[in-house]
Amino acid sequence: MEEFWNMRGINLFSNLSSEQIEEVLKLAPPTSYRKGEFIFLAGDAADALYILQLGTVKVSYIALNGDEKVLNIFRPGDIFGELFLGKYRHRIGEAQALDDVIVFKMCEETFLSLTQRLPQVALNFIRHLADSQRETLARTHALMRADARYRLAGVLLSMTRRYCCTDSDWFELPGSVTQEDIANMAGLNRSTVSSLINELRRDGILGGAGRSLHINRYAIEALLEDVGLEVLE
Amino acid sequence: MKKTLVLYRGSLESDETVAERMLAWSNSQPNIEVITRSVHDDPAAVVLLGITEVPALTVEDRVIAQGSPEAWLTESFLRSLTHSIDC
């Protein structure tokens, strides 16, 4: 069953045999969404987790003052919507496709049954939760800084670490992620982010022009370390 | 016998532009045909092929290029396709 080789790139499926991956796929058929469509909304019953195969998904919520707060942006291989496994049974945020998206939706019953039959899935899931926790800590650490420049740098480093899979110093942020999304992740307004991006471009920490944003991972790490922020890696 | 390239595309306008360019190019290739498929018509195929970005170009169920067309849809790439398929 060599055709399932590519599924091992998804962390939840790592170390599974092809036969086991095939079994998982039968239980969680893929579904597609077009740009702008919602995968779930705040208030929906939370009863499934999602594994992203294609595209970019934004999870956000609308604050009481009407501002959008971006909780996270997901790329292929990521898992999202899994917090229903705790005590909260309703979605607190909404998940929206930022471009063409394909996800596997795995309902709670299926997931729990799978973890019993394939303990490796449970182990992979625990690893995923531990990595998420660490990433959240690093982001929180940067966001606690009052200085907007370092809050922005913390968010950009977090995204680069998750999505940059090459040895290159530079990582190009997906075009579907806008400056407004970045601003909403960092708790800043868009015009501040825009001027900070220009400033960081002049300093050689960011590259690209217009909507194209390139991030120098090592330069961002050095920037944060210079002001005493631990980069937690 | 013609070799078939399958271009998987999303619903964005930029994907449509890539599809038009690939189809126009294939019209001048005696040994190559290009067909386009929407990822929304067959999500399972996208999963099995391991496509993580669109547009994605496949031949014989193998992904040979995917993602931002600026990175792969070049004259030299098309020439190399013609050459490899003719050989």
Chai-1 contact restraints between the chains, C-beta under 6 A:
chainA,res_idxA,chainB,res_idxB,connection_type,confidence,min_distance_angstrom,max_distance_angstrom,comment,restraint_id
A,E3,B,L48,contact,1.0,0.0,6.0,A-B,restraint_1
A,N6,B,G50,contact,1.0,0.0,6.0,A-B,restraint_2
A,P30,B,P43,contact,1.0,0.0,6.0,A-B,restraint_3
A,P30,B,A44,contact,1.0,0.0,6.0,A-B,restraint_4
A,P30,B,V47,contact,1.0,0.0,6.0,A-B,restraint_5
A,S32,B,H40,contact,1.0,0.0,6.0,A-B,restraint_6
A,S32,B,P43,contact,1.0,0.0,6.0,A-B,restraint_7
A,R34,B,S11,contact,1.0,0.0,6.0,A-B,restraint_8
A,Q53,B,V47,contact,1.0,0.0,6.0,A-B,restraint_9
A,L54,B,V46,contact,1.0,0.0,6.0,A-B,restraint_10
A,L54,B,T52,contact,1.0,0.0,6.0,A-B,restraint_11
A,P76,B,T52,contact,1.0,0.0,6.0,A-B,restraint_12
A,D100,B,G10,contact,1.0,0.0,6.0,A-B,restraint_13
A,D100,B,S11,contact,1.0,0.0,6.0,A-B,restraint_14
A,D100,B,V39,contact,1.0,0.0,6.0,A-B,restraint_15
A,D100,B,V54,contact,1.0,0.0,6.0,A-B,restraint_16
A,I102,B,P43,contact,1.0,0.0,6.0,A-B,restraint_17
A,I102,B,V46,contact,1.0,0.0,6.0,A-B,restraint_18
